[in-house]
Amino acid sequence: MSILLERLRQMLGDNAVLTGSDASRREVDWLSKSHCRAAAILRPATPQQVQQIMQLCHEARQPVVTHGGLTGLVHGAEAGPDELVVSLERMNAIEHIDPVAGTIHVQAGVPLQQVQEAAAAVDMQFPVDLGARGSCTIGGNIATNAGGNRVIRFGMMRQQVLGLEAVLANGDIVSSMSPMLKNNAGYDLKQLFIGSEGTLGIVTRAVLRLQPAMPDVRTALLACPNFEALTALLPHLRQSLGGSLSAFEVMWQSHFALIAEHSGRHNPPLATDAPYYALVESLAIDAEGHQQGFDHALEQAFEQALIEDAVIAQSSNQRDALWAIRDDIEGLVESLAPLLAFDVSLPIEHMQDYVTRVEHELHTHYPQARLVVFGHLGDGNLHLSVGMGNDGDDTEGARHQIEQCLYQPLAELNGSISAEHGIGLEKRDWLHLSRSPAEMALMTTLKQALDPHGLLNRDKVLVWTPPV
């Protein structure tokens, strides 16, 4: 290891190889605040330096773990003392933006918010948006196929990537940086790396698709009397707003009351006793017509008893205050610590049954747990936060017991253990519940083909032991 680090230091420069306390004081997990245990953190400044790193590591059979913005919740960035970290933090250039073609070329270490701001500067928008926008990076968004708040209108990260460059385990660069929307020249290789969580290659650059700016934003928080009304509200707004609906975020009463009232961090915009709350947002160009259509859609929802109370944001500050309740993950951590966070997907029609079954399982097997729920209902994604109780019993046995309470019912309802947060280490042992044996075999085959020595994000996503 020492010889390899010296070669890397000579190649990259002293400030690009962090060891000792410079490496160990860095946190690698936003939720647990775990510190880096890797032997060193490598900070390449160009794709060519990533290539050189992987060539040397491949030669030495040295495993590496890729770091982006470190906002994940599934321990995908954890590295052991015998591993090296490749951090893309210095690869943060926006290389080119073309408002006519609606594309932007970026390096993988660029934070999401910077891409959004660059698009806004040319009267465009990059539609992927999530609470960690200031910290999460484009490479991490691609590696986890991030979704966020606007999936129901614009789709996941996968739909925003036109071209991609990645470095393989042996140092080869796969460059598919075509900006063309219609590109059927053989296999769509970029799709292999989107959502692969760094296990097949290190994403270094990307061509992203931009959308026209939608300057008129209408936001409302709606209280719904029951789950049937909530699920009827979504298609009602989709149809009434003529495709402008961009967000439909749902908070169960457990989540809304905890964050909006009991945490003491917000002023509740509505009474906190309704069973469900929907935070809805619509984007358009025509302000006058958009406002009329938005107000009319909500009036109809009242008339049909789909909602029982509402507050409509009248300014950007009010809009931000509504979103702050939905995005207040720190409030969850403070209120529920010690906390376990889960991110799952399942059909909308099964969501309430699933939550009810999870509550029952937790009450039976781990009665001190407290469950709060919110999610992107429009794309079938739920976030479940479990406070483990005042005793702080965070043993592996307790964790496994709680995971079983959440994941077994999910498998029976045809759900998936993963949404945009990925698999990482936390969900790896439950992957088989969401994938058939044939799918698991194919995933292993891909891993073997692209990373035969198991060097990239070792043991993340799936367990595969390379041959000796």
Protein Blocks (a to p, Z undefined) as FASTA:
>chain_A
ZZmmmmmmmmnopklpcghjllmmpcfbfklopacfbfbdcddfbfklmmmmmmmmmmno
pacdddfehpafnopmgccfkbccddfklmmccfbdcfknopacddfklcfklmmmmmmm
nopacfbdcfklmmmcfklmmmnopgbjmlmmnopfklmpmbdcdddfkopacddfbfbf
bdcehjafklmmgonlopnbccfbdcdddddddfbccddddddfbfklmmmmmmmmmmmn
nopambdcdddfklmmmmmmmnopaccfbdckbfbdcddddddfblmlmmmmmmmmmmmm
mmnopafbdcddfbfklmmmmmmmmmmmmlmmmmmoccddddddddfklmmmmmmmmmmm
mmmmmmmbccdddddfknopacddddebjnopacfklmmmmmmmmmmmmmmnopafbdfk
onmlmlmmmmmmmpcfklmmmmmmmmmmmmmnopgoghihiacdddZZ
